[in-house]
Amino acid sequence: MKVMVCLKQVPDAGEGEAFLQQVGEEVQVACDDWVLNEWDGFAVEAAVHLIEEHGGESMAVSIGDEAVEGVLRRALAMGVDQAWRLQPDSNSADDSMRLAHSLMGAALTWKPDLIICGAMASDSGNGLVPGILAGKLQWPFVALATGLKWDGKSFLVRHEIHQGMESLEKIGAPLVVSAQSGLNQPRYVSIRGIRRVAKREIPMKNMADLSLSPLQNHVELVDLKRRFPPSGAHAEILQGSPQEQISQVIQRMREQGVFTS
Amino acid sequence: MKKVLIVAQPEDSCSMELLGVAEVFQPCLIQVAIFGDDLKLSKEKWTPWADRILGFEHPQLQWFDTDFAARVLAPVLLEEMPDLILTSRTNPGLELLPVLSGITGFPAFSDCLRVRFEDGDWIADKAEFEGKVIHSFRLPVGEVPICMSVRPGSFQTPAAIQKKAADYQLMSVPDHCPPRREFLELLDSSAEGVDIRKSKRLVAVGRGIEDQEQLEVAESLAKALNAELASTRPLVDQGWLEKSRQVGTSGVTVNPDLYLTVGVSGSFQHMGGIQGKPFIVAINRDPKAPVFNYANVGMVGDLFELVPLLEQEILKLGE
């Protein structure tokens, strides 16, 4: 079996929102600290696990400049067999159709049986690329997988549908799946593990390497500005010392009848 | 006249809200695509609202197979070329919308919160970084059909029913479209464990709780309040709390009187699981946390200081 896993690097949002900066009327994303998109960690683990169990080969791909080698090395350290960095086809770095177009090139060149992506990226929150990729490839697509197995002939995919309900489905290869968080427990990567793969060569593939012609007639949405939402639009933010705040919140809860029932 | 095509998902209780998006484009022609193995009810529901209903009736659509639905709908979209193709950003919507975009080549916009017409342009807003930022885009309406998913709860069904008495057209499902997903079983992932939907008071914990031992501070408050503990997704993924306690679009929907959040950022995936009008109290150290946009009362500070203090005061009340 061949499993391709698609990765995105995102700003490290672990420490507050320092990477979001107000510049004039806009908010700009200023980040030096990039990490693997959280959902993609589950996708990598699923790919590595399937290959460990059934044999075959796994590959991680990511689109961007040299900086994305960081997340690709992380995937290598987790046990992915190889990695490709795909050269973006234009400056529209975050256009979902363009990203899916590049990934389609990688898929048609490497010919995986299964493509796993994270269900969405923690920055844009779009969740578009996996489905667009499946649509372009004309492969079936299942989103928000919480379980993924191979029975020797087909994939058994458990995934979220609505309101705590999940469905279990049987689907043949080739297939695109997006990983919901909690699909598995991504394995721990030690510093030594990262060092071990530090020298591994990561080939760069451009459009010609992937036999891709440029995307024709694609109309992009025009990216305008970002802004902070009105903060605390509805909440009354309590002031004073912690003790004073507690007295006030008890008072508000009393007024709402919380303690009368 | 603009043409808006609504893709109504069978299990989506918010699909009528998509008419609220169509209203922004008035006057417009409203087409609604419905799916199922028996379309009688769905047809009745949409008839007063639409100019035209496209019915896709097939045994494979007894459960909503989005792969099948996308493959039978896409050729119709390429023929009709509507200005806007709308569906709700539900879990099935997360499958259906991008696949339609991929097949047709039409650009996609995900998770729309607002649409407005401004200085001759159509502008749509979406949230990024879990609601910390709003990002606006100009939609190339009229240049190319746009596939758009809309966040449930962001638009209202227009109050005045426009009695259009839609034309109904039963669409043929092509023979070259064999189903590719075989449905085996429906699973209720929240069926085991405590049913927090029965509790009128909930204390919800989020990522502000950084390890399992820290849960104790919230459990203790819940006990003092005679409340049940609810959770956001990450703590359930870690295995610290049962799935039945997860509130949100992928968890249970609750309707309590009091919802007290502790270290919860307030993503819509979580807040979308709260129904009714509970009194919401939020404790978070980040004053810009989106949870304060939903809460009635907020406290900005260290939960490990505020929560034990609150617990003590509640115990004094002898509740």
Interface residues (C-beta under 8 A of the other chain):
Chain A: P11 A13 G16 E17 L20 V27 S96 M97 A100 A119 M120 S122 D123 S124 G125 N126 G127 L128 V129 P130 G131 I132 L133 A134 G135 K136 L137 Q138 P140 F141 V142 A143 L144 T146 L156 R158 H159 E160 I161 H162 Q163 G164 M165 E166 S167 L168 E169 K170 I171 G172 S178 Q180 S181 G182 N217 H218 V219 E220 L221 V222 D223 L224 K225 R226 R227 F228 P229 P230 S231 G232 A233 H234 A235 E236 I237 L238 P242 Q243 Q245 I246 S247 Q248 V249 I250 R252 M253 Q256 G257 V258 F259 S261
Chain B: E11 W63 F64 T66 D67 A70 A74 T90 N91 P92 L94 E95 L96 L97 P98 V99 L100 S101 G102 I103 T104 G105 P107 A108 F109 S110 D111 I123 K126 A127 E128 F129 E130 G131 K132 V133 I134 H135 S136 F137 R138 L139 P140 E143 V144 I146 R180 R181 E182 F183 L184 E185 L186 L187 D188 S189 S190 K200 R201 R233 P234 V236 D237 K243 Q246 T249 S250 G251 V252 T253 D257 L258 F279 I280 V281 A282 D286 P287 K288 P290 F292 N293 Y294 A295 N296 V297 G298 M299 V300 G301 E305 L306 L309 L310 E313 I314 L317 E319
